[in-house]
Each structure stands twice: as C-alpha cells, then as structure tokens.
C-alpha cells in the first residue's frame, strides 16, 4: 500500500519520512496556505511560516492570500 503522509511536516522531516519508506509522498495542505512560496522554501531549506488556525477555512482574504513570501517577510524584518 502506498501512503501519502500529512500534517506537521517541514522539509527535513518530510525528506526523512520518505527516505525511511514511511510513505510514498508528503502533502503540505495548511503549509501551502501559509507559505505562498512553499516549493521555493523547501528547495532552499528556508523555515516555514506558521498558519493562523483561527482564519483557516473561513470567508475572506485573511488567512488565505495575506501570508507574505519569505523574501517579503525578510525585507519587512530588516526595516
């Protein structure tokens, strides 16, 4: 049986789970919402942003399209 693992993975833990044969793939549902640049973050070993549970799956923009990219967040912190 082939499993798709989910929930609580970052790039390192996902790679380790796949390498150990724990699953065939890892999904990043909520992390994709909070990290519009998730693929880039995983490729470059950048930290993932947390997501706001209070705004997940609620009407409106908040919690869906208002999360910054890593670069935008880094520029904001540098100011």
mmCIF file of the N, C-alpha and C atoms, coordinates in Angstrom:
data_MODEL
# 
_entry.id   MODEL 
# 
loop_
_atom_site.group_PDB 
_atom_site.id 
_atom_site.type_symbol 
_atom_site.label_atom_id 
_atom_site.label_alt_id 
_atom_site.label_comp_id 
_atom_site.label_asym_id 
_atom_site.label_entity_id 
_atom_site.label_seq_id 
_atom_site.pdbx_PDB_ins_code 
_atom_site.Cartn_x 
_atom_site.Cartn_y 
_atom_site.Cartn_z 
_atom_site.occupancy 
_atom_site.B_iso_or_equiv 
_atom_site.pdbx_formal_charge 
_atom_site.auth_seq_id 
_atom_site.auth_comp_id 
_atom_site.auth_asym_id 
_atom_site.auth_atom_id 
_atom_site.pdbx_PDB_model_num 
ATOM 1   N N  . UNK A 1 1  ? 0.849   -1.176 0.000  1.00 0.00 ? 1  UNK A N  1 
ATOM 2   C CA . UNK A 1 1  ? 0.000   0.000  0.000  1.00 0.00 ? 1  UNK A CA 1 
ATOM 3   C C  . UNK A 1 1  ? 0.896   1.243  0.000  1.00 0.00 ? 1  UNK A C  1 
ATOM 4   N N  . UNK A 1 2  ? 0.537   2.231  -0.783 1.00 0.00 ? 2  UNK A N  1 
ATOM 5   C CA . UNK A 1 2  ? 1.277   3.488  -0.854 1.00 0.00 ? 2  UNK A CA 1 
ATOM 6   C C  . UNK A 1 2  ? 0.530   4.550  -0.057 1.00 0.00 ? 2  UNK A C  1 
ATOM 7   N N  . UNK A 1 3  ? 1.222   5.185  0.871  1.00 0.00 ? 3  UNK A N  1 
ATOM 8   C CA . UNK A 1 3  ? 0.605   6.196  1.728  1.00 0.00 ? 3  UNK A CA 1 
ATOM 9   C C  . UNK A 1 3  ? 1.090   7.589  1.373  1.00 0.00 ? 3  UNK A C  1 
ATOM 10  N N  . UNK A 1 4  ? 0.193   8.560  1.444  1.00 0.00 ? 4  UNK A N  1 
ATOM 11  C CA . UNK A 1 4  ? 0.550   9.968  1.366  1.00 0.00 ? 4  UNK A CA 1 
ATOM 12  C C  . UNK A 1 4  ? 0.464   10.492 2.793  1.00 0.00 ? 4  UNK A C  1 
ATOM 13  N N  . UNK A 1 5  ? 1.592   10.909 3.324  1.00 0.00 ? 5  UNK A N  1 
ATOM 14  C CA . UNK A 1 5  ? 1.664   11.410 4.693  1.00 0.00 ? 5  UNK A CA 1 
ATOM 15  C C  . UNK A 1 5  ? 1.243   12.868 4.730  1.00 0.00 ? 5  UNK A C  1 
ATOM 16  N N  . UNK A 1 6  ? 0.740   13.311 5.880  1.00 0.00 ? 6  UNK A N  1 
ATOM 17  C CA . UNK A 1 6  ? 0.258   14.680 6.000  1.00 0.00 ? 6  UNK A CA 1 
ATOM 18  C C  . UNK A 1 6  ? 0.315   15.118 7.448  1.00 0.00 ? 6  UNK A C  1 
ATOM 19  N N  . UNK A 1 7  ? 0.410   16.412 7.645  1.00 0.00 ? 7  UNK A N  1 
ATOM 20  C CA . UNK A 1 7  ? 0.242   17.103 8.928  1.00 0.00 ? 7  UNK A CA 1 
ATOM 21  C C  . UNK A 1 7  ? 1.523   17.196 9.739  1.00 0.00 ? 7  UNK A C  1 
ATOM 22  N N  . UNK A 1 8  ? 2.002   18.398 9.861  1.00 0.00 ? 8  UNK A N  1 
ATOM 23  C CA . UNK A 1 8  ? 3.112   18.689 10.744 1.00 0.00 ? 8  UNK A CA 1 
ATOM 24  C C  . UNK A 1 8  ? 4.493   18.503 10.162 1.00 0.00 ? 8  UNK A C  1 
ATOM 25  N N  . UNK A 1 9  ? 4.615   18.255 8.880  1.00 0.00 ? 9  UNK A N  1 
ATOM 26  C CA . UNK A 1 9  ? 5.928   18.056 8.275  1.00 0.00 ? 9  UNK A CA 1 
ATOM 27  C C  . UNK A 1 9  ? 6.536   19.373 7.835  1.00 0.00 ? 9  UNK A C  1 
ATOM 28  N N  . UNK A 1 10 ? 7.865   19.465 7.980  1.00 0.00 ? 10 UNK A N  1 
ATOM 29  C CA . UNK A 1 10 ? 8.626   20.522 7.330  1.00 0.00 ? 10 UNK A CA 1 
ATOM 30  C C  . UNK A 1 10 ? 9.496   19.817 6.288  1.00 0.00 ? 10 UNK A C  1 
ATOM 31  N N  . UNK A 1 11 ? 10.374  20.544 5.628  1.00 0.00 ? 11 UNK A N  1 
ATOM 32  C CA . UNK A 1 11 ? 11.184  19.929 4.585  1.00 0.00 ? 11 UNK A CA 1 
ATOM 33  C C  . UNK A 1 11 ? 12.049  18.791 5.095  1.00 0.00 ? 11 UNK A C  1 
ATOM 34  N N  . UNK A 1 12 ? 12.698  18.989 6.231  1.00 0.00 ? 12 UNK A N  1 
ATOM 35  C CA . UNK A 1 12 ? 13.596  17.970 6.775  1.00 0.00 ? 12 UNK A CA 1 
ATOM 36  C C  . UNK A 1 12 ? 12.829  16.715 7.203  1.00 0.00 ? 12 UNK A C  1 
ATOM 37  N N  . UNK A 1 13 ? 11.757  16.895 7.958  1.00 0.00 ? 13 UNK A N  1 
ATOM 38  C CA . UNK A 1 13 ? 11.007  15.719 8.435  1.00 0.00 ? 13 UNK A CA 1 
ATOM 39  C C  . UNK A 1 13 ? 10.314  14.992 7.284  1.00 0.00 ? 13 UNK A C  1 
ATOM 40  N N  . UNK A 1 14 ? 9.890   15.728 6.261  1.00 0.00 ? 14 UNK A N  1 
ATOM 41  C CA . UNK A 1 14 ? 9.279   15.085 5.092  1.00 0.00 ? 14 UNK A CA 1 
ATOM 42  C C  . UNK A 1 14 ? 10.310  14.234 4.356  1.00 0.00 ? 14 UNK A C  1 
ATOM 43  N N  . UNK A 1 15 ? 11.506  14.785 4.159  1.00 0.00 ? 15 UNK A N  1 
ATOM 44  C CA . UNK A 1 15 ? 12.569  14.025 3.487  1.00 0.00 ? 15 UNK A CA 1 
ATOM 45  C C  . UNK A 1 15 ? 12.925  12.776 4.273  1.00 0.00 ? 15 UNK A C  1 
ATOM 46  N N  . UNK A 1 16 ? 13.017  12.905 5.591  1.00 0.00 ? 16 UNK A N  1 
ATOM 47  C CA . UNK A 1 16 ? 13.360  11.756 6.436  1.00 0.00 ? 16 UNK A CA 1 
ATOM 48  C C  . UNK A 1 16 ? 12.281  10.681 6.361  1.00 0.00 ? 16 UNK A C  1 
ATOM 49  N N  . UNK A 1 17 ? 11.013  11.084 6.378  1.00 0.00 ? 17 UNK A N  1 
ATOM 50  C CA . UNK A 1 17 ? 9.916   10.111 6.310  1.00 0.00 ? 17 UNK A CA 1 
ATOM 51  C C  . UNK A 1 17 ? 9.910   9.381  4.973  1.00 0.00 ? 17 UNK A C  1 
ATOM 52  N N  . UNK A 1 18 ? 10.191  10.085 3.905  1.00 0.00 ? 18 UNK A N  1 
ATOM 53  C CA . UNK A 1 18 ? 10.237  9.445  2.592  1.00 0.00 ? 18 UNK A CA 1 
ATOM 54  C C  . UNK A 1 18 ? 11.446  8.521  2.471  1.00 0.00 ? 18 UNK A C  1 
ATOM 55  N N  . UNK A 1 19 ? 12.589  8.968  2.983  1.00 0.00 ? 19 UNK A N  1 
ATOM 56  C CA . UNK A 1 19 ? 13.801  8.154  2.912  1.00 0.00 ? 19 UNK A CA 1 
ATOM 57  C C  . UNK A 1 19 ? 13.667  6.862  3.717  1.00 0.00 ? 19 UNK A C  1 
ATOM 58  N N  . UNK A 1 20 ? 12.913  6.901  4.810  1.00 0.00 ? 20 UNK A N  1 
ATOM 59  C CA . UNK A 1 20 ? 12.743  5.714  5.652  1.00 0.00 ? 20 UNK A CA 1 
ATOM 60  C C  . UNK A 1 20 ? 11.680  4.761  5.102  1.00 0.00 ? 20 UNK A C  1 
ATOM 61  N N  . UNK A 1 21 ? 10.960  5.205  4.065  1.00 0.00 ? 21 UNK A N  1 
ATOM 62  C CA . UNK A 1 21 ? 9.911   4.377  3.486  1.00 0.00 ? 21 UNK A CA 1 
ATOM 63  C C  . UNK A 1 21 ? 8.596   4.453  4.231  1.00 0.00 ? 21 UNK A C  1 
ATOM 64  N N  . UNK A 1 22 ? 8.497   5.407  5.139  1.00 0.00 ? 22 UNK A N  1 
ATOM 65  C CA . UNK A 1 22 ? 7.262   5.576  5.915  1.00 0.00 ? 22 UNK A CA 1 
ATOM 66  C C  . UNK A 1 22 ? 6.064   5.882  5.014  1.00 0.00 ? 22 UNK A C  1 
ATOM 67  N N  . UNK A 1 23 ? 6.303   6.585  3.927  1.00 0.00 ? 23 UNK A N  1 
ATOM 68  C CA . UNK A 1 23 ? 5.241   6.907  2.981  1.00 0.00 ? 23 UNK A CA 1 
ATOM 69  C C  . UNK A 1 23 ? 5.815   7.110  1.592  1.00 0.00 ? 23 UNK A C  1 
ATOM 70  N N  . UNK A 1 24 ? 4.925   7.219  0.610  1.00 0.00 ? 24 UNK A N  1 
ATOM 71  C CA . UNK A 1 24 ? 5.341   7.414  -0.778 1.00 0.00 ? 24 UNK A CA 1 
ATOM 72  C C  . UNK A 1 24 ? 5.393   8.888  -1.154 1.00 0.00 ? 24 UNK A C  1 
ATOM 73  N N  . UNK A 1 25 ? 4.693   9.734  -0.392 1.00 0.00 ? 25 UNK A N  1 
ATOM 74  C CA . UNK A 1 25 ? 4.652   11.165 -0.656 1.00 0.00 ? 25 UNK A CA 1 
ATOM 75  C C  . UNK A 1 25 ? 4.240   11.880 0.631  1.00 0.00 ? 25 UNK A C  1 
ATOM 76  N N  . UNK A 1 26 ? 4.467   13.194 0.660  1.00 0.00 ? 26 UNK A N  1 
ATOM 77  C CA . UNK A 1 26 ? 4.051   14.028 1.785  1.00 0.00 ? 26 UNK A CA 1 
ATOM 78  C C  . UNK A 1 26 ? 3.263   15.196 1.218  1.00 0.00 ? 26 UNK A C  1 
ATOM 79  N N  . UNK A 1 27 ? 2.116   15.490 1.832  1.00 0.00 ? 27 UNK A N  1 
ATOM 80  C CA . UNK A 1 27 ? 1.335   16.663 1.416  1.00 0.00 ? 27 UNK A CA 1 
ATOM 81  C C  . UNK A 1 27 ? 1.506   17.769 2.451  1.00 0.00 ? 27 UNK A C  1 
ATOM 82  N N  . UNK A 1 28 ? 1.342   18.992 2.003  1.00 0.00 ? 28 UNK A N  1 
ATOM 83  C CA . UNK A 1 28 ? 1.560   20.172 2.845  1.00 0.00 ? 28 UNK A CA 1 
ATOM 84  C C  . UNK A 1 28 ? 0.358   21.109 2.790  1.00 0.00 ? 28 UNK A C  1 
ATOM 85  N N  . UNK A 1 29 ? -0.850  20.623 2.999  1.00 0.00 ? 29 UNK A N  1 
ATOM 86  C CA . UNK A 1 29 ? -2.071  21.416 2.854  1.00 0.00 ? 29 UNK A CA 1 
ATOM 87  C C  . UNK A 1 29 ? -2.045  22.774 3.522  1.00 0.00 ? 29 UNK A C  1 
ATOM 88  N N  . UNK A 1 30 ? -2.027  22.813 4.844  1.00 0.00 ? 30 UNK A N  1 
ATOM 89  C CA . UNK A 1 30 ? -2.068  24.091 5.567  1.00 0.00 ? 30 UNK A CA 1 
ATOM 90  C C  . UNK A 1 30 ? -0.794  24.880 5.368  1.00 0.00 ? 30 UNK A C  1 
ATOM 91  N N  . UNK A 1 31 ? 0.337   24.185 5.217  1.00 0.00 ? 31 UNK A N  1 
ATOM 92  C CA . UNK A 1 31 ? 1.589   24.912 4.980  1.00 0.00 ? 31 UNK A CA 1 
ATOM 93  C C  . UNK A 1 31 ? 1.587   25.583 3.610  1.00 0.00 ? 31 UNK A C  1 
ATOM 94  N N  . UNK A 1 32 ? 0.865   25.036 2.638  1.00 0.00 ? 32 UNK A N  1 
ATOM 95  C CA . UNK A 1 32 ? 0.754   25.715 1.347  1.00 0.00 ? 32 UNK A CA 1 
ATOM 96  C C  . UNK A 1 32 ? -0.052  27.000 1.483  1.00 0.00 ? 32 UNK A C  1 
ATOM 97  N N  . UNK A 1 33 ? -1.036  27.014 2.357  1.00 0.00 ? 33 UNK A N  1 
ATOM 98  C CA . UNK A 1 33 ? -1.813  28.231 2.578  1.00 0.00 ? 33 UNK A CA 1 
ATOM 99  C C  . UNK A 1 33 ? -0.930  29.308 3.198  1.00 0.00 ? 33 UNK A C  1 
ATOM 100 N N  . UNK A 1 34 ? -0.150  28.962 4.211  1.00 0.00 ? 34 UNK A N  1 
ATOM 101 C CA . UNK A 1 34 ? 0.657   29.932 4.950  1.00 0.00 ? 34 UNK A CA 1 
ATOM 102 C C  . UNK A 1 34 ? 1.972   30.288 4.272  1.00 0.00 ? 34 UNK A C  1 
ATOM 103 N N  . UNK A 1 35 ? 2.354   29.542 3.249  1.00 0.00 ? 35 UNK A N  1 
ATOM 104 C CA . UNK A 1 35 ? 3.626   29.773 2.561  1.00 0.00 ? 35 UNK A CA 1 
ATOM 105 C C  . UNK A 1 35 ? 3.386   29.790 1.056  1.00 0.00 ? 35 UNK A C  1 
ATOM 106 N N  . UNK A 1 36 ? 3.043   30.955 0.503  1.00 0.00 ? 36 UNK A N  1 
ATOM 107 C CA . UNK A 1 36 ? 2.763   31.013 -0.929 1.00 0.00 ? 36 UNK A CA 1 
ATOM 108 C C  . UNK A 1 36 ? 3.964   30.608 -1.781 1.00 0.00 ? 36 UNK A C  1 
ATOM 109 N N  . UNK A 1 37 ? 5.137   30.616 -1.183 1.00 0.00 ? 37 UNK A N  1 
ATOM 110 C CA . UNK A 1 37 ? 6.375   30.215 -1.864 1.00 0.00 ? 37 UNK A CA 1 
ATOM 111 C C  . UNK A 1 37 ? 6.911   28.902 -1.283 1.00 0.00 ? 37 UNK A C  1 
ATOM 112 N N  . UNK A 1 38 ? 6.015   28.003 -0.905 1.00 0.00 ? 38 UNK A N  1 
ATOM 113 C CA . UNK A 1 38 ? 6.404   26.770 -0.214 1.00 0.00 ? 38 UNK A CA 1 
ATOM 114 C C  . UNK A 1 38 ? 7.449   25.965 -0.983 1.00 0.00 ? 38 UNK A C  1 
ATOM 115 N N  . UNK A 1 39 ? 7.277   25.792 -2.256 1.00 0.00 ? 39 UNK A N  1 
ATOM 116 C CA . UNK A 1 39 ? 8.224   24.998 -3.045 1.00 0.00 ? 39 UNK A CA 1 
ATOM 117 C C  . UNK A 1 39 ? 9.619   25.625 -2.969 1.00 0.00 ? 39 UNK A C  1 
ATOM 118 N N  . UNK A 1 40 ? 9.702   26.920 -3.099 1.00 0.00 ? 40 UNK A N  1 
ATOM 119 C CA . UNK A 1 40 ? 10.985  27.625 -3.022 1.00 0.00 ? 40 UNK A CA 1 
ATOM 120 C C  . UNK A 1 40 ? 11.610  27.471 -1.633 1.00 0.00 ? 40 UNK A C  1 
ATOM 121 N N  . UNK A 1 41 ? 10.790  27.570 -0.603 1.00 0.00 ? 41 UNK A N  1 
ATOM 122 C CA . UNK A 1 41 ? 11.296  27.396 0.769  1.00 0.00 ? 41 UNK A CA 1 
ATOM 123 C C  . UNK A 1 41 ? 11.844  25.990 0.975  1.00 0.00 ? 41 UNK A C  1 
ATOM 124 N N  . UNK A 1 42 ? 11.132  24.983 0.499  1.00 0.00 ? 42 UNK A N  1 
ATOM 125 C CA . UNK A 1 42 ? 11.596  23.610 0.654  1.00 0.00 ? 42 UNK A CA 1 
ATOM 126 C C  . UNK A 1 42 ? 12.884  23.370 -0.129 1.00 0.00 ? 42 UNK A C  1 
ATOM 127 N N  . UNK A 1 43 ? 12.962  23.881 -1.346 1.00 0.00 ? 43 UNK A N  1 
ATOM 128 C CA . UNK A 1 43 ? 14.161  23.722 -2.173 1.00 0.00 ? 43 UNK A CA 1 
ATOM 129 C C  . UNK A 1 43 ? 15.387  24.330 -1.510 1.00 0.00 ? 43 UNK A C  1 
ATOM 130 N N  . UNK A 1 44 ? 15.188  25.470 -0.827 1.00 0.00 ? 44 UNK A N  1 
ATOM 131 C CA . UNK A 1 44 ? 16.314  26.216 -0.273 1.00 0.00 ? 44 UNK A CA 1 
ATOM 132 C C  . UNK A 1 44 ? 16.506  26.038 1.232  1.00 0.00 ? 44 UNK A C  1 
ATOM 133 N N  . UNK A 1 45 ? 15.757  25.136 1.842  1.00 0.00 ? 45 UNK A N  1 
ATOM 134 C CA . UNK A 1 45 ? 15.913  24.880 3.270  1.00 0.00 ? 45 UNK A CA 1 
ATOM 135 C C  . UNK A 1 45 ? 15.518  26.043 4.158  1.00 0.00 ? 45 UNK A C  1 
ATOM 136 N N  . UNK A 1 46 ? 14.597  26.877 3.673  1.00 0.00 ? 46 UNK A N  1 
ATOM 137 C CA . UNK A 1 46 ? 14.147  28.039 4.445  1.00 0.00 ? 46 UNK A CA 1 
ATOM 138 C C  . UNK A 1 46 ? 13.057  27.626 5.428  1.00 0.00 ? 46 UNK A C  1 
ATOM 139 N N  . UNK A 1 47 ? 12.944  28.335 6.548  1.00 0.00 ? 47 UNK A N  1 
ATOM 140 C CA . UNK A 1 47 ? 11.906  27.987 7.521  1.00 0.00 ? 47 UNK A CA 1 
ATOM 141 C C  . UNK A 1 47 ? 10.504  28.237 6.967  1.00 0.00 ? 47 UNK A C  1 
ATOM 142 N N  . UNK A 1 48 ? 9.557   27.462 7.455  1.00 0.00 ? 48 UNK A N  1 
ATOM 143 C CA . UNK A 1 48 ? 8.164   27.632 7.049  1.00 0.00 ? 48 UNK A CA 1 
ATOM 144 C C  . UNK A 1 48 ? 7.453   28.574 8.011  1.00 0.00 ? 48 UNK A C  1 
ATOM 145 N N  . UNK A 1 49 ? 6.558   29.388 7.466  1.00 0.00 ? 49 UNK A N  1 
ATOM 146 C CA . UNK A 1 49 ? 5.720   30.250 8.295  1.00 0.00 ? 49 UNK A CA 1 
ATOM 147 C C  . UNK A 1 49 ? 4.626   29.414 8.933  1.00 0.00 ? 49 UNK A C  1 
ATOM 148 N N  . UNK A 1 50 ? 4.238   29.794 10.120 1.00 0.00 ? 50 UNK A N  1 
ATOM 149 C CA . UNK A 1 50 ? 3.105   29.144 10.759 1.00 0.00 ? 50 UNK A CA 1 
ATOM 150 C C  . UNK A 1 50 ? 1.805   29.639 10.152 1.00 0.00 ? 50 UNK A C  1 
ATOM 151 N N  . UNK A 1 51 ? 0.741   28.928 10.405 1.00 0.00 ? 51 UNK A N  1 
ATOM 152 C CA . UNK A 1 51 ? -0.563  29.348 9.893  1.00 0.00 ? 51 UNK A CA 1 
ATOM 153 C C  . UNK A 1 51 ? -1.440  29.717 11.072 1.00 0.00 ? 51 UNK A C  1 
ATOM 154 N N  . UNK A 1 52 ? -2.409  30.571 10.815 1.00 0.00 ? 52 UNK A N  1 
ATOM 155 C CA . UNK A 1 52 ? -3.327  31.025 11.850 1.00 0.00 ? 52 UNK A CA 1 
ATOM 156 C C  . UNK A 1 52 ? -4.565  30.134 11.817 1.00 0.00 ? 52 UNK A C  1 
ATOM 157 N N  . UNK A 1 53 ? -4.691  29.270 12.807 1.00 0.00 ? 53 UNK A N  1 
ATOM 158 C CA . UNK A 1 53 ? -5.829  28.337 12.852 1.00 0.00 ? 53 UNK A CA 1 
ATOM 159 C C  . UNK A 1 53 ? -7.179  29.055 12.882 1.00 0.00 ? 53 UNK A C  1 
ATOM 160 N N  . UNK A 1 54 ? -7.212  30.251 13.435 1.00 0.00 ? 54 UNK A N  1 
ATOM 161 C CA . UNK A 1 54 ? -8.478  30.988 13.550 1.00 0.00 ? 54 UNK A CA 1 
ATOM 162 C C  . UNK A 1 54 ? -9.003  31.465 12.199 1.00 0.00 ? 54 UNK A C  1 
ATOM 163 N N  . UNK A 1 55 ? -8.110  31.605 11.217 1.00 0.00 ? 55 UNK A N  1 
ATOM 164 C CA . UNK A 1 55 ? -8.565  32.089 9.906  1.00 0.00 ? 55 UNK A CA 1 
ATOM 165 C C  . UNK A 1 55 ? -8.603  30.989 8.844  1.00 0.00 ? 55 UNK A C  1 
ATOM 166 N N  . UNK A 1 56 ? -8.192  29.773 9.199  1.00 0.00 ? 56 UNK A N  1 
ATOM 167 C CA . UNK A 1 56 ? -8.239  28.684 8.222  1.00 0.00 ? 56 UNK A CA 1 
ATOM 168 C C  . UNK A 1 56 ? -9.683  28.359 7.845  1.00 0.00 ? 56 UNK A C  1 
ATOM 169 N N  . UNK A 1 57 ? -9.922  28.277 6.570  1.00 0.00 ? 57 UNK A N  1 
ATOM 170 C CA . UNK A 1 57 ? -11.216 27.848 6.036  1.00 0.00 ? 57 UNK A CA 1 
ATOM 171 C C  . UNK A 1 57 ? -12.378 28.729 6.497  1.00 0.00 ? 57 UNK A C  1 
ATOM 172 N N  . UNK A 1 58 ? -12.115 30.025 6.582  1.00 0.00 ? 58 UNK A N  1 
ATOM 173 C CA . UNK A 1 58 ? -13.164 30.998 6.897  1.00 0.00 ? 58 UNK A CA 1 
ATOM 174 C C  . UNK A 1 58 ? -13.320 31.925 5.698  1.00 0.00 ? 58 UNK A C  1 
ATOM 175 N N  . UNK A 1 59 ? -14.448 32.603 5.585  1.00 0.00 ? 59 UNK A N  1 
ATOM 176 C CA . UNK A 1 59 ? -14.648 33.510 4.458  1.00 0.00 ? 59 UNK A CA 1 
ATOM 177 C C  . UNK A 1 59 ? -13.667 34.690 4.505  1.00 0.00 ? 59 UNK A C  1 
ATOM 178 N N  . UNK A 1 60 ? -13.320 35.200 3.353  1.00 0.00 ? 60 UNK A N  1 
ATOM 179 C CA . UNK A 1 60 ? -12.488 36.391 3.269  1.00 0.00 ? 60 UNK A CA 1 
ATOM 180 C C  . UNK A 1 60 ? -11.037 36.104 2.946  1.00 0.00 ? 60 UNK A C  1 
ATOM 181 N N  . UNK A 1 61 ? -10.296 37.178 2.774  1.00 0.00 ? 61 UNK A N  1 
ATOM 182 C CA . UNK A 1 61 ? -8.894  37.132 2.366  1.00 0.00 ? 61 UNK A CA 1 
ATOM 183 C C  . UNK A 1 61 ? -7.973  36.682 3.500  1.00 0.00 ? 61 UNK A C  1 
ATOM 184 N N  . UNK A 1 62 ? -8.282  37.098 4.720  1.00 0.00 ? 62 UNK A N  1 
ATOM 185 C CA . UNK A 1 62 ? -7.416  36.810 5.867  1.00 0.00 ? 62 UNK A CA 1 
ATOM 186 C C  . UNK A 1 62 ? -7.213  35.306 6.023  1.00 0.00 ? 62 UNK A C  1 
ATOM 187 N N  . UNK A 1 63 ? -5.957  34.920 6.087  1.00 0.00 ? 63 UNK A N  1 
ATOM 188 C CA . UNK A 1 63 ? -5.639  33.516 6.269  1.00 0.00 ? 63 UNK A CA 1 
ATOM 189 C C  . UNK A 1 63 ? -5.512  32.725 4.985  1.00 0.00 ? 63 UNK A C  1 
ATOM 190 N N  . UNK A 1 64 ? -5.703  33.372 3.840  1.00 0.00 ? 64 UNK A N  1 
ATOM 191 C CA . UNK A 1 64 ? -5.556  32.681 2.553  1.00 0.00 ? 64 UNK A CA 1 
ATOM 192 C C  . UNK A 1 64 ? -4.540  33.374 1.663  1.00 0.00 ? 64 UNK A C  1 
ATOM 193 N N  . UNK A 1 65 ? -4.785  34.626 1.370  1.00 0.00 ? 65 UNK A N  1 
ATOM 194 C CA . UNK A 1 65 ? -3.907  35.310 0.420  1.00 0.00 ? 65 UNK A CA 1 
ATOM 195 C C  . UNK A 1 65 ? -3.146  36.467 1.057  1.00 0.00 ? 65 UNK A C  1 
ATOM 196 N N  . UNK A 1 66 ? -3.073  36.498 2.386  1.00 0.00 ? 66 UNK A N  1 
ATOM 197 C CA . UNK A 1 66 ? -2.368  37.596 3.035  1.00 0.00 ? 66 UNK A CA 1 
ATOM 198 C C  . UNK A 1 66 ? -1.043  37.172 3.675  1.00 0.00 ? 66 UNK A C  1 
ATOM 199 N N  . UNK A 1 67 ? -0.625  35.935 3.474  1.00 0.00 ? 67 UNK A N  1 
ATOM 200 C CA . UNK A 1 67 ? 0.660   35.491 4.014  1.00 0.00 ? 67 UNK A CA 1 
ATOM 201 C C  . UNK A 1 67 ? 1.784   35.969 3.103  1.00 0.00 ? 67 UNK A C  1 
ATOM 202 N N  . UNK A 1 68 ? 2.863   36.524 3.664  1.00 0.00 ? 68 UNK A N  1 
ATOM 203 C CA . UNK A 1 68 ? 3.965   37.012 2.829  1.00 0.00 ? 68 UNK A CA 1 
ATOM 204 C C  . UNK A 1 68 ? 4.893   35.889 2.388  1.00 0.00 ? 68 UNK A C  1 
ATOM 205 N N  . UNK A 1 69 ? 5.611   36.134 1.310  1.00 0.00 ? 69 UNK A N  1 
ATOM 206 C CA . UNK A 1 69 ? 6.657   35.211 0.892  1.00 0.00 ? 69 UNK A CA 1 
ATOM 207 C C  . UNK A 1 69 ? 7.835   35.360 1.851  1.00 0.00 ? 69 UNK A C  1 
ATOM 208 N N  . UNK A 1 70 ? 8.774   34.439 1.809  1.00 0.00 ? 70 UNK A N  1 
ATOM 209 C CA . UNK A 1 70 ? 9.942   34.501 2.684  1.00 0.00 ? 70 UNK A CA 1 
ATOM 210 C C  . UNK A 1 70 ? 10.714  35.795 2.434  1.00 0.00 ? 70 UNK A C  1 
ATOM 211 N N  . UNK A 1 71 ? 10.926  36.132 1.172  1.00 0.00 ? 71 UNK A N  1 
ATOM 212 C CA . UNK A 1 71 ? 11.692  37.321 0.827  1.00 0.00 ? 71 UNK A CA 1 
ATOM 213 C C  . UNK A 1 71 ? 10.991  38.591 1.307  1.00 0.00 ? 71 UNK A C  1 
ATOM 214 N N  . UNK A 1 72 ? 9.685   38.695 1.114  1.00 0.00 ? 72 UNK A N  1 
ATOM 215 C CA . UNK A 1 72 ? 8.943   39.870 1.565  1.00 0.00 ? 72 UNK A CA 1 
ATOM 216 C C  . UNK A 1 72 ? 8.995   39.983 3.083  1.00 0.00 ? 72 UNK A C  1 
ATOM 217 N N  . UNK A 1 73 ? 8.884   38.866 3.777  1.00 0.00 ? 73 UNK A N  1 
ATOM 218 C CA . UNK A 1 73 ? 8.937   38.878 5.232  1.00 0.00 ? 73 UNK A CA 1 
ATOM 219 C C  . UNK A 1 73 ? 10.337  39.286 5.707  1.00 0.00 ? 73 UNK A C  1 
ATOM 220 N N  . UNK A 1 74 ? 11.389  38.795 5.047  1.00 0.00 ? 74 UNK A N  1 
ATOM 221 C CA . UNK A 1 74 ? 12.763  39.142 5.413  1.00 0.00 ? 74 UNK A CA 1 
ATOM 222 C C  . UNK A 1 74 ? 13.007  40.625 5.206  1.00 0.00 ? 74 UNK A C  1 
ATOM 223 N N  . UNK A 1 75 ? 12.468  41.185 4.140  1.00 0.00 ? 75 UNK A N  1 
ATOM 224 C CA . UNK A 1 75 ? 12.632  42.619 3.880  1.00 0.00 ? 75 UNK A CA 1 
ATOM 225 C C  . UNK A 1 75 ? 11.911  43.433 4.942  1.00 0.00 ? 75 UNK A C  1 
ATOM 226 N N  . UNK A 1 76 ? 10.747  42.987 5.382  1.00 0.00 ? 76 UNK A N  1 
ATOM 227 C CA . UNK A 1 76 ? 9.990   43.691 6.405  1.00 0.00 ? 76 UNK A CA 1 
ATOM 228 C C  . UNK A 1 76 ? 10.740  43.658 7.733  1.00 0.00 ? 76 UNK A C  1 
ATOM 229 N N  . UNK A 1 77 ? 11.310  42.527 8.077  1.00 0.00 ? 77 UNK A N  1 
ATOM 230 C CA . UNK A 1 77 ? 12.060  42.393 9.335  1.00 0.00 ? 77 UNK A CA 1 
ATOM 231 C C  . UNK A 1 77 ? 13.312  43.256 9.317  1.00 0.00 ? 77 UNK A C  1 
ATOM 232 N N  . UNK A 1 78 ? 13.934  43.406 8.154  1.00 0.00 ? 78 UNK A N  1 
ATOM 233 C CA . UNK A 1 78 ? 15.165  44.182 8.036  1.00 0.00 ? 78 UNK A CA 1 
ATOM 234 C C  . UNK A 1 78 ? 14.935  45.681 8.198  1.00 0.00 ? 78 UNK A C  1 
ATOM 235 N N  . UNK A 1 79 ? 13.718  46.127 8.036  1.00 0.00 ? 79 UNK A N  1 
ATOM 236 C CA . UNK A 1 79 ? 13.429  47.582 8.143  1.00 0.00 ? 79 UNK A CA 1 
ATOM 237 C C  . UNK A 1 79 ? 13.536  48.083 9.539  1.00 0.00 ? 79 UNK A C  1 
# 
